[in-house]
Amino acid sequence: MVLPCLNEAGALPWVLERIPPGWRALVVDNGSTDGSAEVARAYGATVVPEPRRGFGAACHAGLTAAAADVVCFCDCDASLDPSLLVPFVREVREGGADLVLGRRRPQGRGAWPAHARAGNLALARMLRRRTGLRLHDLGPLRAARREPLLALGLTDRRSGYPLQMVVRAADAGWRIAEYDVPYLPRTGASKVTGTWRGTWQAVRDMSRVLADGRAG
């Protein structure tokens, strides 16, 4: 379980308490200054330092450090319950899909701001034109086998990383599944989608991924 983390000390206990039994939690500390790494260790997680800032940099550092055959990704802000990944992993292991994504369904006010939802919708439409995939969300909750993920040669180290993973997987002929998951109000302020500016910067990052013929 790869958990990219930047100043999520307040959310980490909730997240780490929901890691399925027997799973290894890799908290990738992306330069936190609030004691996130210490909290993660106190709850039994392995901390992977990644000083280069960027969501993609943190995710890829966790993917590289992982040892399991199947790797999962989940945000560290308590907006998504990592235990929801159990059926995702089962489907990958049983051969039903190569990549399983969570389609976020907001629960309660403030779970998914309008500007963030609009940006996600725009990207989903661009993705459909680029790949033909009829996906509704490019959210962070996902599972796939580690070695094939590494073989995709992902290069984006910013907000475009999740989209690049999907585009390259589609280009490689992967079977991609999408399942509804509850999306809760996050703990603390979002580093990306908390503002219009952050959201559209992410959209620009991802648009560059789509504009590249090979998504990279």
mmCIF file of the C-alpha atoms, coordinates in Angstrom:
data_MODEL
# 
_entry.id   MODEL 
# 
loop_
_atom_site.group_PDB 
_atom_site.id 
_atom_site.type_symbol 
_atom_site.label_atom_id 
_atom_site.label_alt_id 
_atom_site.label_comp_id 
_atom_site.label_asym_id 
_atom_site.label_entity_id 
_atom_site.label_seq_id 
_atom_site.pdbx_PDB_ins_code 
_atom_site.Cartn_x 
_atom_site.Cartn_y 
_atom_site.Cartn_z 
_atom_site.occupancy 
_atom_site.B_iso_or_equiv 
_atom_site.pdbx_formal_charge 
_atom_site.auth_seq_id 
_atom_site.auth_comp_id 
_atom_site.auth_asym_id 
_atom_site.auth_atom_id 
_atom_site.pdbx_PDB_model_num 
ATOM 1   C CA . MET A 1 1   ? 0.000   0.000   0.000   1.00 0.00 ? 1   MET A CA 1 
ATOM 2   C CA . VAL A 1 2   ? 1.661   3.201   -1.219  1.00 0.00 ? 2   VAL A CA 1 
ATOM 3   C CA . LEU A 1 3   ? 0.564   6.300   0.697   1.00 0.00 ? 3   LEU A CA 1 
ATOM 4   C CA . PRO A 1 4   ? 2.038   9.562   -0.656  1.00 0.00 ? 4   PRO A CA 1 
ATOM 5   C CA . CYS A 1 5   ? 2.255   11.979  2.246   1.00 0.00 ? 5   CYS A CA 1 
ATOM 6   C CA . LEU A 1 6   ? 2.896   15.693  2.692   1.00 0.00 ? 6   LEU A CA 1 
ATOM 7   C CA . ASN A 1 7   ? 1.970   17.052  6.132   1.00 0.00 ? 7   ASN A CA 1 
ATOM 8   C CA . GLU A 1 8   ? -0.807  14.572  6.951   1.00 0.00 ? 8   GLU A CA 1 
ATOM 9   C CA . ALA A 1 9   ? -0.037  13.927  10.642  1.00 0.00 ? 9   ALA A CA 1 
ATOM 10  C CA . GLY A 1 10  ? -3.661  14.565  11.588  1.00 0.00 ? 10  GLY A CA 1 
ATOM 11  C CA . ALA A 1 11  ? -5.067  12.059  9.086   1.00 0.00 ? 11  ALA A CA 1 
ATOM 12  C CA . LEU A 1 12  ? -2.479  9.282   9.277   1.00 0.00 ? 12  LEU A CA 1 
ATOM 13  C CA . PRO A 1 13  ? -3.855  7.469   12.354  1.00 0.00 ? 13  PRO A CA 1 
ATOM 14  C CA . TRP A 1 14  ? -7.297  7.092   10.726  1.00 0.00 ? 14  TRP A CA 1 
ATOM 15  C CA . VAL A 1 15  ? -5.750  5.888   7.477   1.00 0.00 ? 15  VAL A CA 1 
ATOM 16  C CA . LEU A 1 16  ? -3.217  3.480   8.955   1.00 0.00 ? 16  LEU A CA 1 
ATOM 17  C CA . GLU A 1 17  ? -5.746  1.913   11.327  1.00 0.00 ? 17  GLU A CA 1 
ATOM 18  C CA . ARG A 1 18  ? -7.705  0.853   8.208   1.00 0.00 ? 18  ARG A CA 1 
ATOM 19  C CA . ILE A 1 19  ? -4.879  -0.886  6.393   1.00 0.00 ? 19  ILE A CA 1 
ATOM 20  C CA . PRO A 1 20  ? -6.025  -4.501  5.820   1.00 0.00 ? 20  PRO A CA 1 
ATOM 21  C CA . PRO A 1 21  ? -4.308  -7.122  8.032   1.00 0.00 ? 21  PRO A CA 1 
ATOM 22  C CA . GLY A 1 22  ? -1.135  -8.513  6.485   1.00 0.00 ? 22  GLY A CA 1 
ATOM 23  C CA . TRP A 1 23  ? -0.654  -5.567  4.129   1.00 0.00 ? 23  TRP A CA 1 
ATOM 24  C CA . ARG A 1 24  ? 2.506   -3.439  4.261   1.00 0.00 ? 24  ARG A CA 1 
ATOM 25  C CA . ALA A 1 25  ? 1.952   0.314   4.494   1.00 0.00 ? 25  ALA A CA 1 
ATOM 26  C CA . LEU A 1 26  ? 4.574   2.455   2.736   1.00 0.00 ? 26  LEU A CA 1 
ATOM 27  C CA . VAL A 1 27  ? 4.170   6.090   3.752   1.00 0.00 ? 27  VAL A CA 1 
ATOM 28  C CA . VAL A 1 28  ? 6.197   8.153   1.289   1.00 0.00 ? 28  VAL A CA 1 
ATOM 29  C CA . ASP A 1 29  ? 7.208   11.311  3.122   1.00 0.00 ? 29  ASP A CA 1 
ATOM 30  C CA . ASN A 1 30  ? 7.397   14.062  0.517   1.00 0.00 ? 30  ASN A CA 1 
ATOM 31  C CA . GLY A 1 31  ? 9.057   16.657  2.753   1.00 0.00 ? 31  GLY A CA 1 
ATOM 32  C CA . SER A 1 32  ? 6.600   16.861  5.662   1.00 0.00 ? 32  SER A CA 1 
ATOM 33  C CA . THR A 1 33  ? 7.299   19.341  8.458   1.00 0.00 ? 33  THR A CA 1 
ATOM 34  C CA . ASP A 1 34  ? 4.492   18.336  10.835  1.00 0.00 ? 34  ASP A CA 1 
ATOM 35  C CA . GLY A 1 35  ? 5.892   15.057  12.172  1.00 0.00 ? 35  GLY A CA 1 
ATOM 36  C CA . SER A 1 36  ? 4.046   12.856  9.659   1.00 0.00 ? 36  SER A CA 1 
ATOM 37  C CA . ALA A 1 37  ? 6.987   10.447  9.416   1.00 0.00 ? 37  ALA A CA 1 
ATOM 38  C CA . GLU A 1 38  ? 7.087   9.939   13.178  1.00 0.00 ? 38  GLU A CA 1 
ATOM 39  C CA . VAL A 1 39  ? 3.326   9.338   13.307  1.00 0.00 ? 39  VAL A CA 1 
ATOM 40  C CA . ALA A 1 40  ? 3.589   6.821   10.480  1.00 0.00 ? 40  ALA A CA 1 
ATOM 41  C CA . ARG A 1 41  ? 6.340   4.873   12.244  1.00 0.00 ? 41  ARG A CA 1 
ATOM 42  C CA . ALA A 1 42  ? 4.385   4.900   15.496  1.00 0.00 ? 42  ALA A CA 1 
ATOM 43  C CA . TYR A 1 43  ? 1.513   3.181   13.682  1.00 0.00 ? 43  TYR A CA 1 
ATOM 44  C CA . GLY A 1 44  ? 3.772   0.514   12.188  1.00 0.00 ? 44  GLY A CA 1 
ATOM 45  C CA . ALA A 1 45  ? 4.220   1.911   8.684   1.00 0.00 ? 45  ALA A CA 1 
ATOM 46  C CA . THR A 1 46  ? 7.452   1.865   6.723   1.00 0.00 ? 46  THR A CA 1 
ATOM 47  C CA . VAL A 1 47  ? 8.509   5.419   5.881   1.00 0.00 ? 47  VAL A CA 1 
ATOM 48  C CA . VAL A 1 48  ? 10.065  6.027   2.455   1.00 0.00 ? 48  VAL A CA 1 
ATOM 49  C CA . PRO A 1 49  ? 11.658  9.483   2.148   1.00 0.00 ? 49  PRO A CA 1 
ATOM 50  C CA . GLU A 1 50  ? 11.217  11.298  -1.171  1.00 0.00 ? 50  GLU A CA 1 
ATOM 51  C CA . PRO A 1 51  ? 12.671  14.815  -0.946  1.00 0.00 ? 51  PRO A CA 1 
ATOM 52  C CA . ARG A 1 52  ? 11.760  15.725  -4.530  1.00 0.00 ? 52  ARG A CA 1 
ATOM 53  C CA . ARG A 1 53  ? 8.367   17.414  -4.268  1.00 0.00 ? 53  ARG A CA 1 
ATOM 54  C CA . GLY A 1 54  ? 5.502   16.181  -6.387  1.00 0.00 ? 54  GLY A CA 1 
ATOM 55  C CA . PHE A 1 55  ? 2.619   13.722  -6.124  1.00 0.00 ? 55  PHE A CA 1 
ATOM 56  C CA . GLY A 1 56  ? 4.067   11.590  -8.899  1.00 0.00 ? 56  GLY A CA 1 
ATOM 57  C CA . ALA A 1 57  ? 7.502   11.616  -7.309  1.00 0.00 ? 57  ALA A CA 1 
ATOM 58  C CA . ALA A 1 58  ? 6.020   10.296  -4.064  1.00 0.00 ? 58  ALA A CA 1 
ATOM 59  C CA . CYS A 1 59  ? 3.897   7.647   -5.774  1.00 0.00 ? 59  CYS A CA 1 
ATOM 60  C CA . HIS A 1 60  ? 6.768   6.383   -7.889  1.00 0.00 ? 60  HIS A CA 1 
ATOM 61  C CA . ALA A 1 61  ? 9.145   6.248   -4.923  1.00 0.00 ? 61  ALA A CA 1 
ATOM 62  C CA . GLY A 1 62  ? 6.610   4.040   -3.152  1.00 0.00 ? 62  GLY A CA 1 
ATOM 63  C CA . LEU A 1 63  ? 6.140   1.842   -6.213  1.00 0.00 ? 63  LEU A CA 1 
ATOM 64  C CA . THR A 1 64  ? 9.894   1.398   -6.494  1.00 0.00 ? 64  THR A CA 1 
ATOM 65  C CA . ALA A 1 65  ? 10.257  0.600   -2.783  1.00 0.00 ? 65  ALA A CA 1 
ATOM 66  C CA . ALA A 1 66  ? 7.392   -1.899  -2.752  1.00 0.00 ? 66  ALA A CA 1 
ATOM 67  C CA . ALA A 1 67  ? 8.132   -5.622  -2.741  1.00 0.00 ? 67  ALA A CA 1 
ATOM 68  C CA . ALA A 1 68  ? 4.646   -7.118  -3.155  1.00 0.00 ? 68  ALA A CA 1 
ATOM 69  C CA . ASP A 1 69  ? 3.341   -8.496  -6.444  1.00 0.00 ? 69  ASP A CA 1 
ATOM 70  C CA . VAL A 1 70  ? 0.254   -6.254  -6.285  1.00 0.00 ? 70  VAL A CA 1 
ATOM 71  C CA . VAL A 1 71  ? 0.624   -2.600  -5.322  1.00 0.00 ? 71  VAL A CA 1 
ATOM 72  C CA . CYS A 1 72  ? -2.142  -0.258  -4.210  1.00 0.00 ? 72  CYS A CA 1 
ATOM 73  C CA . PHE A 1 73  ? -2.234  3.531   -4.022  1.00 0.00 ? 73  PHE A CA 1 
ATOM 74  C CA . CYS A 1 74  ? -4.318  5.625   -1.642  1.00 0.00 ? 74  CYS A CA 1 
ATOM 75  C CA . ASP A 1 75  ? -4.271  9.241   -0.506  1.00 0.00 ? 75  ASP A CA 1 
ATOM 76  C CA . CYS A 1 76  ? -3.137  9.943   3.051   1.00 0.00 ? 76  CYS A CA 1 
ATOM 77  C CA . ASP A 1 77  ? -5.748  12.603  3.888   1.00 0.00 ? 77  ASP A CA 1 
ATOM 78  C CA . ALA A 1 78  ? -8.540  10.349  5.271   1.00 0.00 ? 78  ALA A CA 1 
ATOM 79  C CA . SER A 1 79  ? -10.793 11.024  2.274   1.00 0.00 ? 79  SER A CA 1 
ATOM 80  C CA . LEU A 1 80  ? -10.586 7.382   1.162   1.00 0.00 ? 80  LEU A CA 1 
ATOM 81  C CA . ASP A 1 81  ? -10.662 4.213   3.260   1.00 0.00 ? 81  ASP A CA 1 
ATOM 82  C CA . PRO A 1 82  ? -7.754  1.936   2.270   1.00 0.00 ? 82  PRO A CA 1 
ATOM 83  C CA . SER A 1 83  ? -9.742  -1.154  3.282   1.00 0.00 ? 83  SER A CA 1 
ATOM 84  C CA . LEU A 1 84  ? -11.858 -0.537  0.154   1.00 0.00 ? 84  LEU A CA 1 
ATOM 85  C CA . LEU A 1 85  ? -8.913  -1.830  -1.863  1.00 0.00 ? 85  LEU A CA 1 
ATOM 86  C CA . VAL A 1 86  ? -9.416  -5.459  -0.803  1.00 0.00 ? 86  VAL A CA 1 
ATOM 87  C CA . PRO A 1 87  ? -11.770 -6.304  -3.730  1.00 0.00 ? 87  PRO A CA 1 
ATOM 88  C CA . PHE A 1 88  ? -9.522  -4.329  -6.100  1.00 0.00 ? 88  PHE A CA 1 
ATOM 89  C CA . VAL A 1 89  ? -6.582  -6.563  -5.223  1.00 0.00 ? 89  VAL A CA 1 
ATOM 90  C CA . ARG A 1 90  ? -8.728  -9.682  -5.488  1.00 0.00 ? 90  ARG A CA 1 
ATOM 91  C CA . GLU A 1 91  ? -9.792  -8.744  -9.008  1.00 0.00 ? 91  GLU A CA 1 
ATOM 92  C CA . VAL A 1 92  ? -6.195  -8.120  -10.097 1.00 0.00 ? 92  VAL A CA 1 
ATOM 93  C CA . ARG A 1 93  ? -4.988  -11.390 -8.574  1.00 0.00 ? 93  ARG A CA 1 
ATOM 94  C CA . GLU A 1 94  ? -7.818  -13.397 -10.093 1.00 0.00 ? 94  GLU A CA 1 
ATOM 95  C CA . GLY A 1 95  ? -7.180  -11.934 -13.544 1.00 0.00 ? 95  GLY A CA 1 
ATOM 96  C CA . GLY A 1 96  ? -10.402 -9.961  -13.898 1.00 0.00 ? 96  GLY A CA 1 
ATOM 97  C CA . ALA A 1 97  ? -8.563  -6.698  -14.576 1.00 0.00 ? 97  ALA A CA 1 
ATOM 98  C CA . ASP A 1 98  ? -5.024  -5.384  -14.878 1.00 0.00 ? 98  ASP A CA 1 
ATOM 99  C CA . LEU A 1 99  ? -5.748  -2.010  -13.290 1.00 0.00 ? 99  LEU A CA 1 
ATOM 100 C CA . VAL A 1 100 ? -8.643  -1.251  -10.938 1.00 0.00 ? 100 VAL A CA 1 
ATOM 101 C CA . LEU A 1 101 ? -9.621  2.348   -10.164 1.00 0.00 ? 101 LEU A CA 1 
ATOM 102 C CA . GLY A 1 102 ? -11.947 3.825   -7.569  1.00 0.00 ? 102 GLY A CA 1 
ATOM 103 C CA . ARG A 1 103 ? -14.668 6.159   -8.830  1.00 0.00 ? 103 ARG A CA 1 
ATOM 104 C CA . ARG A 1 104 ? -15.165 8.669   -6.032  1.00 0.00 ? 104 ARG A CA 1 
ATOM 105 C CA . ARG A 1 105 ? -18.715 9.211   -4.774  1.00 0.00 ? 105 ARG A CA 1 
ATOM 106 C CA . PRO A 1 106 ? -18.759 12.210  -2.390  1.00 0.00 ? 106 PRO A CA 1 
ATOM 107 C CA . GLN A 1 107 ? -20.289 11.674  1.036   1.00 0.00 ? 107 GLN A CA 1 
ATOM 108 C CA . GLY A 1 108 ? -21.419 14.844  2.781   1.00 0.00 ? 108 GLY A CA 1 
ATOM 109 C CA . ARG A 1 109 ? -20.808 18.515  2.147   1.00 0.00 ? 109 ARG A CA 1 
ATOM 110 C CA . GLY A 1 110 ? -17.299 19.562  1.250   1.00 0.00 ? 110 GLY A CA 1 
ATOM 111 C CA . ALA A 1 111 ? -16.130 16.113  0.247   1.00 0.00 ? 111 ALA A CA 1 
ATOM 112 C CA . TRP A 1 112 ? -15.451 17.130  -3.338  1.00 0.00 ? 112 TRP A CA 1 
ATOM 113 C CA . PRO A 1 113 ? -15.464 20.880  -4.162  1.00 0.00 ? 113 PRO A CA 1 
ATOM 114 C CA . ALA A 1 114 ? -17.222 21.923  -7.353  1.00 0.00 ? 114 ALA A CA 1 
ATOM 115 C CA . HIS A 1 115 ? -14.031 23.178  -9.007  1.00 0.00 ? 115 HIS A CA 1 
ATOM 116 C CA . ALA A 1 116 ? -12.226 19.891  -8.330  1.00 0.00 ? 116 ALA A CA 1 
ATOM 117 C CA . ARG A 1 117 ? -15.152 17.902  -9.694  1.00 0.00 ? 117 ARG A CA 1 
ATOM 118 C CA . ALA A 1 118 ? -15.279 20.081  -12.811 1.00 0.00 ? 118 ALA A CA 1 
ATOM 119 C CA . GLY A 1 119 ? -11.573 19.587  -13.432 1.00 0.00 ? 119 GLY A CA 1 
ATOM 120 C CA . ASN A 1 120 ? -11.912 15.837  -13.044 1.00 0.00 ? 120 ASN A CA 1 
ATOM 121 C CA . LEU A 1 121 ? -14.845 15.752  -15.478 1.00 0.00 ? 121 LEU A CA 1 
ATOM 122 C CA . ALA A 1 122 ? -12.878 17.707  -18.069 1.00 0.00 ? 122 ALA A CA 1 
ATOM 123 C CA . LEU A 1 123 ? -9.969  15.297  -17.775 1.00 0.00 ? 123 LEU A CA 1 
ATOM 124 C CA . ALA A 1 124 ? -12.227 12.249  -18.027 1.00 0.00 ? 124 ALA A CA 1 
ATOM 125 C CA . ARG A 1 125 ? -13.627 13.608  -21.291 1.00 0.00 ? 125 ARG A CA 1 
ATOM 126 C CA . MET A 1 126 ? -10.161 14.286  -22.678 1.00 0.00 ? 126 MET A CA 1 
ATOM 127 C CA . LEU A 1 127 ? -9.093  10.791  -21.635 1.00 0.00 ? 127 LEU A CA 1 
ATOM 128 C CA . ARG A 1 128 ? -12.061 9.304   -23.468 1.00 0.00 ? 128 ARG A CA 1 
ATOM 129 C CA . ARG A 1 129 ? -11.122 11.121  -26.659 1.00 0.00 ? 129 ARG A CA 1 
ATOM 130 C CA . ARG A 1 130 ? -7.501  10.041  -26.297 1.00 0.00 ? 130 ARG A CA 1 
ATOM 131 C CA . THR A 1 131 ? -8.029  6.356   -25.416 1.00 0.00 ? 131 THR A CA 1 
ATOM 132 C CA . GLY A 1 132 ? -11.691 5.456   -25.843 1.00 0.00 ? 132 GLY A CA 1 
ATOM 133 C CA . LEU A 1 133 ? -11.914 4.530   -22.159 1.00 0.00 ? 133 LEU A CA 1 
ATOM 134 C CA . ARG A 1 134 ? -15.274 5.423   -20.640 1.00 0.00 ? 134 ARG A CA 1 
ATOM 135 C CA . LEU A 1 135 ? -13.953 6.213   -17.177 1.00 0.00 ? 135 LEU A CA 1 
ATOM 136 C CA . HIS A 1 136 ? -15.583 8.734   -14.871 1.00 0.00 ? 136 HIS A CA 1 
ATOM 137 C CA . ASP A 1 137 ? -12.766 9.481   -12.452 1.00 0.00 ? 137 ASP A CA 1 
ATOM 138 C CA . LEU A 1 138 ? -8.975  9.636   -12.270 1.00 0.00 ? 138 LEU A CA 1 
ATOM 139 C CA . GLY A 1 139 ? -8.880  9.275   -8.513  1.00 0.00 ? 139 GLY A CA 1 
ATOM 140 C CA . PRO A 1 140 ? -5.945  8.054   -6.433  1.00 0.00 ? 140 PRO A CA 1 
ATOM 141 C CA . LEU A 1 141 ? -7.444  4.773   -5.168  1.00 0.00 ? 141 LEU A CA 1 
ATOM 142 C CA . ARG A 1 142 ? -6.099  2.034   -7.444  1.00 0.00 ? 142 ARG A CA 1 
ATOM 143 C CA . ALA A 1 143 ? -4.417  -1.376  -7.644  1.00 0.00 ? 143 ALA A CA 1 
ATOM 144 C CA . ALA A 1 144 ? -2.247  -3.186  -10.204 1.00 0.00 ? 144 ALA A CA 1 
ATOM 145 C CA . ARG A 1 145 ? 0.711   -5.564  -10.378 1.00 0.00 ? 145 ARG A CA 1 
ATOM 146 C CA . ARG A 1 146 ? 4.028   -3.944  -9.541  1.00 0.00 ? 146 ARG A CA 1 
ATOM 147 C CA . GLU A 1 147 ? 6.260   -5.244  -12.337 1.00 0.00 ? 147 GLU A CA 1 
ATOM 148 C CA . PRO A 1 148 ? 3.876   -4.327  -15.172 1.00 0.00 ? 148 PRO A CA 1 
ATOM 149 C CA . LEU A 1 149 ? 3.455   -0.877  -13.607 1.00 0.00 ? 149 LEU A CA 1 
ATOM 150 C CA . LEU A 1 150 ? 7.203   -0.365  -13.597 1.00 0.00 ? 150 LEU A CA 1 
ATOM 151 C CA . ALA A 1 151 ? 7.348   -1.574  -17.198 1.00 0.00 ? 151 ALA A CA 1 
ATOM 152 C CA . LEU A 1 152 ? 5.015   1.271   -18.231 1.00 0.00 ? 152 LEU A CA 1 
ATOM 153 C CA . GLY A 1 153 ? 7.980   3.604   -17.778 1.00 0.00 ? 153 GLY A CA 1 
ATOM 154 C CA . LEU A 1 154 ? 6.051   6.368   -16.021 1.00 0.00 ? 154 LEU A CA 1 
ATOM 155 C CA . THR A 1 155 ? 7.935   9.659   -16.153 1.00 0.00 ? 155 THR A CA 1 
ATOM 156 C CA . ASP A 1 156 ? 5.580   12.314  -14.775 1.00 0.00 ? 156 ASP A CA 1 
ATOM 157 C CA . ARG A 1 157 ? 6.468   13.333  -11.223 1.00 0.00 ? 157 ARG A CA 1 
ATOM 158 C CA . ARG A 1 158 ? 3.734   15.887  -10.632 1.00 0.00 ? 158 ARG A CA 1 
ATOM 159 C CA . SER A 1 159 ? -0.056  15.819  -10.800 1.00 0.00 ? 159 SER A CA 1 
ATOM 160 C CA . GLY A 1 160 ? -0.081  14.023  -14.141 1.00 0.00 ? 160 GLY A CA 1 
ATOM 161 C CA . TYR A 1 161 ? 1.202   10.735  -12.713 1.00 0.00 ? 161 TYR A CA 1 
ATOM 162 C CA . PRO A 1 162 ? -2.221  9.091   -12.137 1.00 0.00 ? 162 PRO A CA 1 
ATOM 163 C CA . LEU A 1 163 ? -3.396  10.003  -15.628 1.00 0.00 ? 163 LEU A CA 1 
ATOM 164 C CA . GLN A 1 164 ? -0.164  8.898   -17.265 1.00 0.00 ? 164 GLN A CA 1 
ATOM 165 C CA . MET A 1 165 ? -0.564  5.515   -15.577 1.00 0.00 ? 165 MET A CA 1 
ATOM 166 C CA . VAL A 1 166 ? -4.050  5.090   -17.070 1.00 0.00 ? 166 VAL A CA 1 
ATOM 167 C CA . VAL A 1 167 ? -3.084  6.303   -20.551 1.00 0.00 ? 167 VAL A CA 1 
ATOM 168 C CA . ARG A 1 168 ? -0.015  4.118   -20.815 1.00 0.00 ? 168 ARG A CA 1 
ATOM 169 C CA . ALA A 1 169 ? -1.929  1.145   -19.431 1.00 0.00 ? 169 ALA A CA 1 
ATOM 170 C CA . ALA A 1 170 ? -4.633  1.686   -22.077 1.00 0.00 ? 170 ALA A CA 1 
ATOM 171 C CA . ASP A 1 171 ? -2.015  1.992   -24.815 1.00 0.00 ? 171 ASP A CA 1 
ATOM 172 C CA . ALA A 1 172 ? -0.516  -1.298  -23.604 1.00 0.00 ? 172 ALA A CA 1 
ATOM 173 C CA . GLY A 1 173 ? -3.881  -3.054  -23.896 1.00 0.00 ? 173 GLY A CA 1 
ATOM 174 C CA . TRP A 1 174 ? -4.559  -3.411  -20.176 1.00 0.00 ? 174 TRP A CA 1 
ATOM 175 C CA . ARG A 1 175 ? -8.042  -4.271  -18.938 1.00 0.00 ? 175 ARG A CA 1 
ATOM 176 C CA . ILE A 1 176 ? -9.114  -1.354  -16.745 1.00 0.00 ? 176 ILE A CA 1 
ATOM 177 C CA . ALA A 1 177 ? -12.036 -1.556  -14.309 1.00 0.00 ? 177 ALA A CA 1 
ATOM 178 C CA . GLU A 1 178 ? -13.711 1.171   -12.273 1.00 0.00 ? 178 GLU A CA 1 
ATOM 179 C CA . TYR A 1 179 ? -15.759 0.777   -9.073  1.00 0.00 ? 179 TYR A CA 1 
ATOM 180 C CA . ASP A 1 180 ? -17.665 3.250   -6.940  1.00 0.00 ? 180 ASP A CA 1 
ATOM 181 C CA . VAL A 1 181 ? -16.067 4.174   -3.598  1.00 0.00 ? 181 VAL A CA 1 
ATOM 182 C CA . PRO A 1 182 ? -17.269 6.616   -0.922  1.00 0.00 ? 182 PRO A CA 1 
ATOM 183 C CA . TYR A 1 183 ? -15.293 9.852   -0.860  1.00 0.00 ? 183 TYR A CA 1 
ATOM 184 C CA . LEU A 1 184 ? -15.161 11.624  2.500   1.00 0.00 ? 184 LEU A CA 1 
ATOM 185 C CA . PRO A 1 185 ? -14.259 15.206  3.435   1.00 0.00 ? 185 PRO A CA 1 
ATOM 186 C CA . ARG A 1 186 ? -10.484 15.227  3.748   1.00 0.00 ? 186 ARG A CA 1 
ATOM 187 C CA . THR A 1 187 ? -8.574  16.091  6.908   1.00 0.00 ? 187 THR A CA 1 
ATOM 188 C CA . GLY A 1 188 ? -6.730  19.388  6.473   1.00 0.00 ? 188 GLY A CA 1 
ATOM 189 C CA . ALA A 1 189 ? -6.320  21.506  3.343   1.00 0.00 ? 189 ALA A CA 1 
ATOM 190 C CA . SER A 1 190 ? -5.718  19.957  -0.063  1.00 0.00 ? 190 SER A CA 1 
ATOM 191 C CA . LYS A 1 191 ? -2.362  20.689  -1.675  1.00 0.00 ? 191 LYS A CA 1 
ATOM 192 C CA . VAL A 1 192 ? -3.808  20.333  -5.170  1.00 0.00 ? 192 VAL A CA 1 
ATOM 193 C CA . THR A 1 193 ? -7.591  20.597  -5.414  1.00 0.00 ? 193 THR A CA 1 
ATOM 194 C CA . GLY A 1 194 ? -8.289  22.861  -2.432  1.00 0.00 ? 194 GLY A CA 1 
ATOM 195 C CA . THR A 1 195 ? -8.392  25.924  -4.691  1.00 0.00 ? 195 THR A CA 1 
ATOM 196 C CA . TRP A 1 196 ? -9.323  26.761  -8.263  1.00 0.00 ? 196 TRP A CA 1 
ATOM 197 C CA . ARG A 1 197 ? -5.683  27.593  -8.943  1.00 0.00 ? 197 ARG A CA 1 
ATOM 198 C CA . GLY A 1 198 ? -4.445  24.268  -7.623  1.00 0.00 ? 198 GLY A CA 1 
ATOM 199 C CA . THR A 1 199 ? -7.115  22.367  -9.526  1.00 0.00 ? 199 THR A CA 1 
ATOM 200 C CA . TRP A 1 200 ? -6.384  23.988  -12.862 1.00 0.00 ? 200 TRP A CA 1 
ATOM 201 C CA . GLN A 1 201 ? -2.650  23.596  -12.375 1.00 0.00 ? 201 GLN A CA 1 
ATOM 202 C CA . ALA A 1 202 ? -3.347  19.866  -12.006 1.00 0.00 ? 202 ALA A CA 1 
ATOM 203 C CA . VAL A 1 203 ? -5.528  19.979  -15.118 1.00 0.00 ? 203 VAL A CA 1 
ATOM 204 C CA . ARG A 1 204 ? -2.682  21.643  -17.033 1.00 0.00 ? 204 ARG A CA 1 
ATOM 205 C CA . ASP A 1 205 ? -0.229  19.005  -15.819 1.00 0.00 ? 205 ASP A CA 1 
ATOM 206 C CA . MET A 1 206 ? -2.555  16.237  -16.956 1.00 0.00 ? 206 MET A CA 1 
ATOM 207 C CA . SER A 1 207 ? -3.387  17.960  -20.236 1.00 0.00 ? 207 SER A CA 1 
ATOM 208 C CA . ARG A 1 208 ? 0.301   17.895  -21.083 1.00 0.00 ? 208 ARG A CA 1 
ATOM 209 C CA . VAL A 1 209 ? 0.282   14.151  -20.473 1.00 0.00 ? 209 VAL A CA 1 
ATOM 210 C CA . LEU A 1 210 ? -2.630  13.710  -22.890 1.00 0.00 ? 210 LEU A CA 1 
ATOM 211 C CA . ALA A 1 211 ? -1.020  15.972  -25.489 1.00 0.00 ? 211 ALA A CA 1 
ATOM 212 C CA . ASP A 1 212 ? 2.023   13.732  -25.681 1.00 0.00 ? 212 ASP A CA 1 
ATOM 213 C CA . GLY A 1 213 ? 1.520   10.984  -28.244 1.00 0.00 ? 213 GLY A CA 1 
ATOM 214 C CA . ARG A 1 214 ? 2.901   8.428   -25.806 1.00 0.00 ? 214 ARG A CA 1 
ATOM 215 C CA . ALA A 1 215 ? 1.610   10.105  -22.644 1.00 0.00 ? 215 ALA A CA 1 
ATOM 216 C CA . GLY A 1 216 ? 4.981   10.978  -21.290 1.00 0.00 ? 216 GLY A CA 1 
# 
